[in-house]
Amino acid sequence: MDILMPEMDGYEAMSQIKATITGSSTPVVAITASVMREERQKALDHGFDGFLMKPVQMEDLFEEIRRLTSVAYLYEDILSARATAKSCSVHLVKNLASLQDDLLADMHNALTEGDMAILRSLIVRVGESEPALASALRQLVDTYAYDTLSELFAKEEPLHAHA
């Protein structure tokens, strides 16, 4: 559960969930964009069962779910697709340079904030002029290759740092 939400923050929502019979045994993981170390302890003190920072790495989320619920996962297909996507990322860096600086900055911000809906809408915009690039970026998003995306945008940061 995101800590910052409109109308009711994650602490209050979690408190209400835990107050119900079913919710009392439901694990709840706090998710935040905060970089403050004490935020983790605050979340745990307020009854959250786990804690993750944005952008949430799928491996970390899956690990928290596994830890809290004892489920088991089969990763083979996603890991294979992610390896393929990562190998294509070298070629993406060159293609990203053709995009407008403000679009790159918006994509970087959406990724950093963990807002995949905005990132996907920005990728649609990329597809208007660069369909192959948009397809490759979509593949990275669809395979949860956020580390690769972060690396790509970090390499492009100097382009839009002055924007």
MDTraj code that builds the backbone (N, CA, C; nanometers):
import mdtraj as md
import numpy as np

residues = "MET ASP ILE LEU MET PRO GLU MET ASP GLY TYR GLU ALA MET SER GLN ILE LYS ALA THR ILE THR GLY SER SER THR PRO VAL VAL ALA ILE THR ALA SER VAL MET ARG GLU GLU ARG GLN LYS ALA LEU ASP HIS GLY PHE ASP GLY PHE LEU MET LYS PRO VAL GLN MET GLU ASP LEU PHE GLU GLU ILE ARG ARG LEU THR SER VAL ALA TYR LEU TYR GLU ASP ILE LEU SER ALA ARG ALA THR ALA LYS SER CYS SER VAL HIS LEU VAL LYS ASN LEU ALA SER LEU GLN ASP ASP LEU LEU ALA ASP MET HIS ASN ALA LEU THR GLU GLY ASP MET ALA ILE LEU ARG SER LEU ILE VAL ARG VAL GLY GLU SER GLU PRO ALA LEU ALA SER ALA LEU ARG GLN LEU VAL ASP THR TYR ALA TYR ASP THR LEU SER GLU LEU PHE ALA LYS GLU GLU PRO LEU HIS ALA HIS ALA".split()
xyz = np.array([
    [0.0846, -0.1173, 0.0000],
    [0.0000, 0.0000, 0.0000],
    [0.0893, 0.1237, 0.0000],
    [0.0536, 0.2160, -0.0864],
    [0.1275, 0.3415, -0.0925],
    [0.0999, 0.4215, 0.0347],
    [0.2030, 0.4818, 0.0889],
    [0.1870, 0.5637, 0.2091],
    [0.1124, 0.6928, 0.1762],
    [0.1469, 0.7555, 0.0649],
    [0.0822, 0.8812, 0.0262],
    [-0.0297, 0.8530, -0.0730],
    [-0.1520, 0.8738, -0.0277],
    [-0.2692, 0.8553, -0.1133],
    [-0.3639, 0.9716, -0.0881],
    [-0.4463, 1.0026, -0.1878],
    [-0.5427, 1.1116, -0.1671],
    [-0.6513, 1.0704, -0.0671],
    [-0.7003, 1.1646, 0.0060],
    [-0.8095, 1.1492, 0.1018],
    [-0.7719, 1.0739, 0.2289],
    [-0.7042, 0.9591, 0.2160],
    [-0.6658, 0.8813, 0.3339],
    [-0.5245, 0.8287, 0.3111],
    [-0.4336, 0.8580, 0.4034],
    [-0.2971, 0.8088, 0.3823],
    [-0.2897, 0.6588, 0.4120],
    [-0.1778, 0.5989, 0.3749],
    [-0.1594, 0.4557, 0.3911],
    [-0.1656, 0.4097, 0.5351],
    [-0.1223, 0.4936, 0.6278],
    [-0.1264, 0.4569, 0.7699],
    [-0.2705, 0.4382, 0.8167],
    [-0.3570, 0.5322, 0.7805],
    [-0.4974, 0.5238, 0.8207],
    [-0.5669, 0.4068, 0.7512],
    [-0.5413, 0.3899, 0.6207],
    [-0.6033, 0.2791, 0.5466],
    [-0.5589, 0.1450, 0.6053],
    [-0.4304, 0.1314, 0.6345],
    [-0.3789, 0.0074, 0.6917],
    [-0.4414, -0.0178, 0.8283],
    [-0.4561, 0.0865, 0.9063],
    [-0.5175, 0.0748, 1.0375],
    [-0.6610, 0.0230, 1.0264],
    [-0.7349, 0.0751, 0.9285],
    [-0.8729, 0.0299, 0.9095],
    [-0.8781, -0.1147, 0.8602],
    [-0.7849, -0.1516, 0.7731],
    [-0.7799, -0.2902, 0.7246],
    [-0.7512, -0.3841, 0.8414],
    [-0.6515, -0.3511, 0.9208],
    [-0.6111, -0.4379, 1.0325],
    [-0.7184, -0.4459, 1.1407],
    [-0.8111, -0.3497, 1.1435],
    [-0.9184, -0.3502, 1.2431],
    [-1.0293, -0.4502, 1.2094],
    [-1.0288, -0.5038, 1.0871],
    [-1.1312, -0.6015, 1.0488],
    [-1.0822, -0.7434, 1.0793],
    [-1.1740, -0.8368, 1.0867],
    [-1.1375, -0.9759, 1.1173],
    [-1.0455, -1.0326, 1.0094],
    [-1.0846, -1.0186, 0.8847],
    [-1.0022, -1.0701, 0.7743],
    [-0.8725, -0.9916, 0.7626],
    [-0.8820, -0.8613, 0.7751],
    [-0.7653, -0.7756, 0.7595],
    [-0.6600, -0.7930, 0.8662],
    [-0.7019, -0.8360, 0.9836],
    [-0.6053, -0.8505, 1.0931],
    [-0.4976, -0.9534, 1.0608],
    [-0.5311, -1.0496, 0.9747],
    [-0.4316, -1.1505, 0.9366],
    [-0.3778, -1.1287, 0.7954],
    [-0.4153, -1.0175, 0.7344],
    [-0.3694, -0.9860, 0.5992],
    [-0.2396, -0.9067, 0.6051],
    [-0.1318, -0.9597, 0.5443],
    [-0.0070, -0.8832, 0.5442],
    [-0.0205, -0.7578, 0.4573],
    [0.0328, -0.6464, 0.5060],
    [0.0289, -0.5208, 0.4317],
    [0.1714, -0.4664, 0.4231],
    [0.2144, -0.4360, 0.3005],
    [0.3487, -0.3838, 0.2764],
    [0.3373, -0.2353, 0.2444],
    [0.4147, -0.1537, 0.3136],
    [0.4177, -0.0094, 0.2878],
    [0.5068, 0.0173, 0.1679],
    [0.4601, 0.1074, 0.0803],
    [0.5385, 0.1486, -0.0358],
    [0.5451, 0.3006, -0.0344],
    [0.6678, 0.3529, -0.0469],
    [0.6842, 0.4979, -0.0408],
    [0.7970, 0.5444, -0.1304],
    [0.7882, 0.6683, -0.1710],
    [0.8953, 0.7311, -0.2482],
    [0.9935, 0.8019, -0.1562],
    [0.9634, 0.8033, -0.0272],
    [1.0494, 0.8710, 0.0695],
    [1.1858, 0.8042, 0.0760],
    [1.2890, 0.8858, 0.0864],
    [1.4243, 0.8317, 0.0984],
    [1.4744, 0.8381, 0.2424],
    [1.3886, 0.8791, 0.3328],
    [1.4258, 0.8914, 0.4735],
    [1.4332, 0.7529, 0.5371],
    [1.5450, 0.7219, 0.6022],
    [1.5641, 0.5911, 0.6654],
    [1.4606, 0.5640, 0.7734],
    [1.4253, 0.6661, 0.8474],
    [1.3310, 0.6461, 0.9575],
    [1.1900, 0.6135, 0.9081],
    [1.1633, 0.6355, 0.7793],
    [1.0308, 0.6049, 0.7228],
    [1.0001, 0.4558, 0.7342],
    [1.1006, 0.3712, 0.7148],
    [1.0821, 0.2263, 0.7248],
    [1.0375, 0.1902, 0.8668],
    [1.1091, 0.2398, 0.9642],
    [1.0756, 0.2077, 1.1027],
    [0.9384, 0.2628, 1.1399],
    [0.9060, 0.3816, 1.0913],
    [0.7744, 0.4406, 1.1188],
    [0.6638, 0.3500, 1.0645],
    [0.6834, 0.3001, 0.9425],
    [0.5827, 0.2122, 0.8821],
    [0.5671, 0.0839, 0.9638],
    [0.6777, 0.0243, 1.0025],
    [0.6714, -0.0985, 1.0823],
    [0.6091, -0.0716, 1.2184],
    [0.6403, 0.0425, 1.2778],
    [0.5806, 0.0798, 1.4065],
    [0.4299, 0.0999, 1.3969],
    [0.3828, 0.1417, 1.2782],
    [0.2393, 0.1627, 1.2584],
    [0.1667, 0.0344, 1.2177],
    [0.2373, -0.0787, 1.2154],
    [0.1718, -0.2068, 1.1911],
    [0.1895, -0.2660, 1.0530],
    [0.2619, -0.1982, 0.9648],
    [0.2877, -0.2584, 0.8341],
    [0.3766, -0.3807, 0.8540],
    [0.3576, -0.4800, 0.7680],
    [0.4327, -0.6044, 0.7806],
    [0.5616, -0.6035, 0.6987],
    [0.5714, -0.5110, 0.6050],
    [0.6899, -0.4998, 0.5211],
    [0.7032, -0.3577, 0.4706],
    [0.8119, -0.3321, 0.3989],
    [0.8400, -0.1959, 0.3531],
    [0.9207, -0.2014, 0.2244],
    [0.8779, -0.1232, 0.1228],
    [0.9505, -0.1119, -0.0034],
    [0.9550, 0.0341, -0.0460],
    [1.0634, 0.0719, -0.1144],
    [1.0769, 0.2081, -0.1652],
    [1.0535, 0.2099, -0.3155],
    [0.9951, 0.3197, -0.3647],
    [0.9755, 0.3394, -0.5084],
    [1.1064, 0.3837, -0.5724],
    [1.1308, 0.3518, -0.6969],
    [1.0479, 0.2613, -0.7753],
    [1.0638, 0.1186, -0.7241],
    [0.9529, 0.0505, -0.7102],
    [0.9529, -0.0843, -0.6549],
    [1.0095, -0.1807, -0.7588],
    [1.1097, -0.2544, -0.7179],
    [1.1663, -0.3587, -0.8027],
    [1.0811, -0.4837, -0.7838],
    [1.0384, -0.5441, -0.8940],
    [0.9484, -0.6587, -0.8852],
    [1.0081, -0.7715, -0.8022],
    [1.1380, -0.7930, -0.8133],
    [1.2010, -0.8985, -0.7335],
    [1.1825, -0.8708, -0.5846],
    [1.1948, -0.7438, -0.5455],
    [1.1778, -0.7072, -0.4051],
    [1.0338, -0.7276, -0.3601],
    [0.9389, -0.6887, -0.4453],
    [0.7973, -0.7077, -0.4122],
    [0.7654, -0.8561, -0.4006],
    [0.8110, -0.9343, -0.4977],
    [0.7863, -1.0783, -0.4924],
    [0.8487, -1.1396, -0.3671],
    [0.9677, -1.0934, -0.3306],
    [1.0340, -1.1457, -0.2112],
    [0.9546, -1.1108, -0.0852],
    [0.9026, -0.9884, -0.0766],
    [0.8206, -0.9505, 0.0393],
    [0.6942, -1.0363, 0.0459],
    [0.6305, -1.0570, -0.0680],
    [0.5096, -1.1404, -0.0701],
    [0.5445, -1.2830, -0.0287],
    [0.6558, -1.3353, -0.0817],
    [0.6989, -1.4703, -0.0455],
    [0.7262, -1.4790, 0.1049],
    [0.7969, -1.3798, 0.1568],
    [0.8324, -1.3787, 0.2980],
    [0.7077, -1.3745, 0.3867],
    [0.6100, -1.2965, 0.3466],
    [0.4918, -1.2767, 0.4299],
    [0.3839, -1.3834, 0.4110],
    [0.3874, -1.4533, 0.2982],
    [0.2802, -1.5493, 0.2704],
    [0.3289, -1.6911, 0.2450],
    [0.4575, -1.7107, 0.2305],
    [0.5169, -1.8424, 0.2041],
    [0.4759, -1.8993, 0.0678],
    [0.4442, -1.8148, -0.0282],
    [0.4165, -1.8635, -0.1633],
    [0.5487, -1.8926, -0.2340],
    [0.5405, -1.9691, -0.3412],
    [0.6592, -1.9997, -0.4223],
    [0.6326, -1.9503, -0.5639],
    [0.7370, -1.9037, -0.6320],
    [0.7248, -1.8478, -0.7665],
    [0.8083, -1.9261, -0.8669],
    [0.7637, -1.9203, -0.9913],
    [0.8416, -1.9710, -1.1035],
    [0.8762, -1.8511, -1.1892],
    [1.0051, -1.8158, -1.1990],
    [1.0502, -1.6942, -1.2641],
    [1.1044, -1.7149, -1.4050],
    [1.1200, -1.8341, -1.4504],
    [1.1958, -1.8626, -1.5715],
    [1.1560, -1.7767, -1.6907],
    [1.0270, -1.7663, -1.7221],
    [0.9842, -1.6913, -1.8396],
    [1.0173, -1.5430, -1.8285],
    [0.9902, -1.4823, -1.7150],
    [1.0172, -1.3397, -1.6966],
    [1.1668, -1.3134, -1.7004],
    [1.2455, -1.3986, -1.6351],
    [1.3901, -1.3773, -1.6338],
    [1.4486, -1.3907, -1.7744],
    [1.3981, -1.4842, -1.8518],
    [1.4459, -1.5004, -1.9890],
    [1.4091, -1.3784, -2.0729],
    [1.2869, -1.3319, -2.0597],
    [1.2438, -1.2132, -2.1350],
    [1.3224, -1.0908, -2.0914],
    [1.3517, -1.0801, -1.9622],
    [1.4266, -0.9665, -1.9114],
    [1.5700, -0.9685, -1.9645],
    [1.6310, -1.0859, -1.9736],
    [1.7674, -1.0960, -2.0271],
    [1.7701, -1.0507, -2.1716],
    [1.6686, -1.0893, -2.2495],
    [1.6596, -1.0458, -2.3887],
    [1.6425, -0.8952, -2.3957],
    [1.5536, -0.8404, -2.3108],
    [1.5297, -0.6961, -2.3100],
    [1.6562, -0.6210, -2.2721],
    [1.7292, -0.6724, -2.1739],
    [1.8500, -0.6038, -2.1303],
    [1.9550, -0.6026, -2.2407],
    [1.9642, -0.7118, -2.3167],
    [2.0633, -0.7161, -2.4245],
    [2.0302, -0.6134, -2.5326],
    [1.9034, -0.5796, -2.5475],
    [1.8625, -0.4785, -2.6457],
    [1.8855, -0.3368, -2.5938],
    [1.9062, -0.3214, -2.4645],
    [1.9127, -0.1877, -2.4054],
    [2.0310, -0.1064, -2.4557],
    [2.1392, -0.1726, -2.4950],
    [2.2555, -0.1002, -2.5476],
    [2.2151, -0.0206, -2.6715],
    [2.1343, -0.0813, -2.7548],
    [2.0884, -0.0141, -2.8768],
    [1.9868, 0.0959, -2.8451],
    [1.9153, 0.0806, -2.7341],
    [1.8155, 0.1800, -2.6968],
    [1.8778, 0.3139, -2.6598],
    [1.9938, 0.3106, -2.5966],
    [2.0578, 0.4344, -2.5517],
    [2.0762, 0.5287, -2.6693],
    [2.1221, 0.4767, -2.7799],
    [2.1430, 0.5583, -2.8991],
    [2.0092, 0.6156, -2.9479],
    [1.9051, 0.5346, -2.9456],
    [1.7735, 0.5795, -2.9924],
    [1.7085, 0.6787, -2.8965],
    [1.7339, 0.6660, -2.7675],
    [1.6770, 0.7596, -2.6705],
    [1.7271, 0.9018, -2.6949],
    [1.8484, 0.9117, -2.7463],
    [1.9065, 1.0439, -2.7714],
    [1.8255, 1.1229, -2.8743],
    [1.7451, 1.0541, -2.9552],
    [1.6649, 1.1235, -3.0553],
    [1.5366, 1.1837, -2.9975],
    [1.5042, 1.1497, -2.8727],
    [1.3809, 1.1998, -2.8115],
    [1.4023, 1.3381, -2.7512],
    [1.2929, 1.4130, -2.7384],
    [1.2987, 1.5459, -2.6784],
    [1.3376, 1.5347, -2.5317],
    [1.4166, 1.6311, -2.4863],
    [1.4653, 1.6300, -2.3492],
    [1.3524, 1.6282, -2.2467],
    [1.2434, 1.7054, -2.2720],
    [1.1344, 1.7089, -2.1747],
    [1.0626, 1.5745, -2.1664],
    [1.0525, 1.5034, -2.2791],
    [0.9907, 1.3710, -2.2790],
    [1.0773, 1.2729, -2.1997],
    [1.2081, 1.2792, -2.2198],
    [1.3000, 1.1942, -2.1436],
    [1.2904, 1.2249, -1.9939],
    [1.2851, 1.3521, -1.9600],
    [1.2752, 1.3913, -1.8192],
    [1.1446, 1.3395, -1.7587],
    [1.0352, 1.3517, -1.8327],
    [0.9060, 1.3032, -1.7836],
    [0.9080, 1.1518, -1.7644],
    [0.9718, 1.0795, -1.8566],
    [0.9810, 0.9336, -1.8447],
    [1.0661, 0.8955, -1.7233],
    [1.1765, 0.9653, -1.7056],
    [1.2636, 0.9395, -1.5908],
    [1.1879, 0.9652, -1.4609],
    [1.1145, 1.0759, -1.4540],
    [1.0376, 1.1090, -1.3336],
    [0.9292, 1.0055, -1.3056],
    [0.8582, 0.9627, -1.4094],
    [0.7526, 0.8623, -1.3915],
    [0.8114, 0.7321, -1.3372],
    [0.9254, 0.6929, -1.3907],
    [0.9913, 0.5714, -1.3435],
    [1.0365, 0.5880, -1.1987],
    [1.0981, 0.6994, -1.1683],
    [1.1468, 0.7255, -1.0326],
    [1.0329, 0.7263, -0.9317],
    [0.9187, 0.7812, -0.9719],
    [0.8020, 0.7880, -0.8834],
    [0.7222, 0.6582, -0.8827],
    [0.7612, 0.5641, -0.9685],
    [0.6898, 0.4369, -0.9734],
    [0.5536, 0.4470, -1.0378],
    [0.5328, 0.5494, -1.1200],
    [0.4028, 0.5693, -1.1849],
    [0.4059, 0.5069, -1.3243],
    [0.3764, 0.3776, -1.3292],
    [0.3851, 0.3040, -1.4547],
    [0.2760, 0.3462, -1.5539],
    [0.1629, 0.3952, -1.5044],
    [0.0576, 0.4415, -1.5951],
    [0.1072, 0.5609, -1.6762],
    [0.1725, 0.6550, -1.6098],
    [0.2266, 0.7712, -1.6812],
    [0.3393, 0.7275, -1.7732],
    [0.4273, 0.6383, -1.7253],
    [0.5373, 0.5912, -1.8103],
    [0.4823, 0.5256, -1.9359],
    [0.3805, 0.4426, -1.9215],
    [0.3209, 0.3769, -2.0393],
    [0.2606, 0.4800, -2.1354],
    [0.1953, 0.5831, -2.0823],
    [0.1375, 0.6856, -2.1709],
    [0.2470, 0.7624, -2.2438],
    [0.3599, 0.7838, -2.1777],
    [0.4725, 0.8512, -2.2429],
    [0.5345, 0.7624, -2.3502],
    [0.5360, 0.6327, -2.3262],
    [0.5871, 0.5393, -2.4269],
    [0.4962, 0.5405, -2.5497],
    [0.3665, 0.5582, -2.5293],
    [0.2743, 0.5719, -2.6436],
    [0.3147, 0.6927, -2.7276],
    [0.3497, 0.8030, -2.6606],
    [0.3959, 0.9226, -2.7331],
    [0.5229, 0.8929, -2.8115],
    [0.6141, 0.8175, -2.7506],
    [0.7379, 0.7799, -2.8202],
    [0.7030, 0.7029, -2.9477],
    [0.6025, 0.6151, -2.9380],
    [0.5621, 0.5323, -3.0511],
    [0.5128, 0.6093, -3.1716],
    [0.4701, 0.7339, -3.1503],
    [0.4234, 0.8160, -3.2620],
    [0.5354, 0.8466, -3.3601],
    [0.6583, 0.8613, -3.3093],
    [0.7705, 0.8922, -3.3973],
    [0.8745, 0.7807, -3.4027],
    [0.8793, 0.6985, -3.2997],
    [0.9802, 0.5921, -3.2897],
    [0.9139, 0.4606, -3.2467],
    [0.8393, 0.3947, -3.3364],
    [0.7655, 0.2741, -3.2960],
    [0.8549, 0.1609, -3.2445],
    [0.9715, 0.1421, -3.3030],
    [1.0603, 0.0341, -3.2581],
    [1.1121, 0.0628, -3.1170],
    [1.1469, 0.1872, -3.0916],
    [1.1940, 0.2266, -2.9595],
    [1.0822, 0.2087, -2.8569],
    [0.9621, 0.2513, -2.8919],
    [0.8483, 0.2371, -2.8002],
    [0.8228, 0.0895, -2.7685],
    [0.8330, 0.0057, -2.8683],
    [0.8127, -0.1375, -2.8484],
    [0.9171, -0.1946, -2.7528],
    [1.0420, -0.1542, -2.7701],
    [1.1491, -0.2016, -2.6819],
    [1.1283, -0.1519, -2.5388],
    [1.0880, -0.0255, -2.5234],
    [1.0624, 0.0286, -2.3904],
    [0.9446, -0.0424, -2.3242],
    [0.8393, -0.0699, -2.4031],
    [0.7234, -0.1424, -2.3511],
    [0.7652, -0.2811, -2.3014],
    [0.8547, -0.3455, -2.3778],
    [0.9012, -0.4782, -2.3380],
    [0.9739, -0.4706, -2.2033],
    [1.0532, -0.3676, -2.1834],
    [1.1230, -0.3513, -2.0554],
    [1.0228, -0.3298, -1.9414],
    [0.9198, -0.2493, -1.9660],
    [0.8178, -0.2269, -1.8640],
    [0.7403, -0.3558, -1.8372],
    [0.7014, -0.4255, -1.9446],
    [0.6214, -0.5478, -1.9302],
    [0.6955, -0.6602, -1.8595],
    [0.8276, -0.6590, -1.8665],
    [0.9071, -0.7626, -1.7992],
    [0.9634, -0.7127, -1.6665],
    [0.9115, -0.5976, -1.6219],
    [0.9515, -0.5409, -1.4928],
    [1.1021, -0.5148, -1.4845],
    [1.1630, -0.4788, -1.5964],
    [1.3075, -0.4535, -1.6017],
    [1.3358, -0.3084, -1.5614],
    [1.2901, -0.2707, -1.4423],
    [1.3030, -0.1327, -1.3982],
    [1.4485, -0.0928, -1.3747],
    [1.5318, -0.1887, -1.3347],
    [1.6744, -0.1578, -1.3185],
    [1.7341, -0.1164, -1.4529],
    [1.6993, -0.1906, -1.5572],
    [1.7495, -0.1592, -1.6908],
    [1.6984, -0.0234, -1.7360],
    [1.5703, 0.0025, -1.7145],
    [1.5140, 0.1331, -1.7502],
    [1.5822, 0.2449, -1.6735],
    [1.6053, 0.2232, -1.5452],
    [1.6740, 0.3247, -1.4639],
    [1.8129, 0.3525, -1.5189],
    [1.8844, 0.2464, -1.5577],
    [2.0178, 0.2635, -1.6163],
    [2.0101, 0.3422, -1.7466],
    [1.9108, 0.3098, -1.8294],
    [1.8944, 0.3802, -1.9574],
    [1.8708, 0.5284, -1.9348],
    [1.7786, 0.5606, -1.8461],
    [1.7468, 0.7006, -1.8230],
    [1.8591, 0.7719, -1.7502],
    [1.9323, 0.6996, -1.6659],
    [2.0471, 0.7608, -1.5981],
    [2.1525, 0.8002, -1.7001],
    [2.1702, 0.7176, -1.8044],
    [2.2662, 0.7493, -1.9098],
    [2.2223, 0.8707, -1.9892],
    [2.0918, 0.8923, -1.9942],
    [2.0383, 1.0042, -2.0701],
    [2.0239, 1.1302, -1.9862],
    [2.0384, 1.1181, -1.8550],
    [2.0157, 1.2316, -1.7657],
    [2.0886, 1.3592, -1.8060],
    [2.2149, 1.3531, -1.8490],
    [2.2819, 1.4776, -1.8869],
    [2.2091, 1.5528, -1.9979],
    [2.1371, 1.4786, -2.0829],
    [2.0631, 1.5447, -2.1904],
    [1.9568, 1.6385, -2.1357],
    [1.8848, 1.5919, -2.0336],
    [1.7736, 1.6723, -1.9834],
    [1.8028, 1.7366, -1.8494],
    [1.9247, 1.7287, -1.8041],
    [1.9594, 1.7918, -1.6764],
    [1.9503, 1.9430, -1.6837],
    [1.9686, 1.9999, -1.8034],
    [1.9643, 2.1450, -1.8174],
    [1.8268, 2.1964, -1.8592],
    [1.7330, 2.1039, -1.8843],
    [1.6013, 2.1456, -1.9327],
    [1.5224, 2.2160, -1.8266],
])
top = md.Topology()
chain = top.add_chain()
for i, resn in enumerate(residues, 1):
    res = top.add_residue(resn, chain, resSeq=i)
    for name in ("N", "CA", "C"):
        top.add_atom(name, md.element.get_by_symbol(name[0]), res)
traj = md.Trajectory(xyz[None], top)
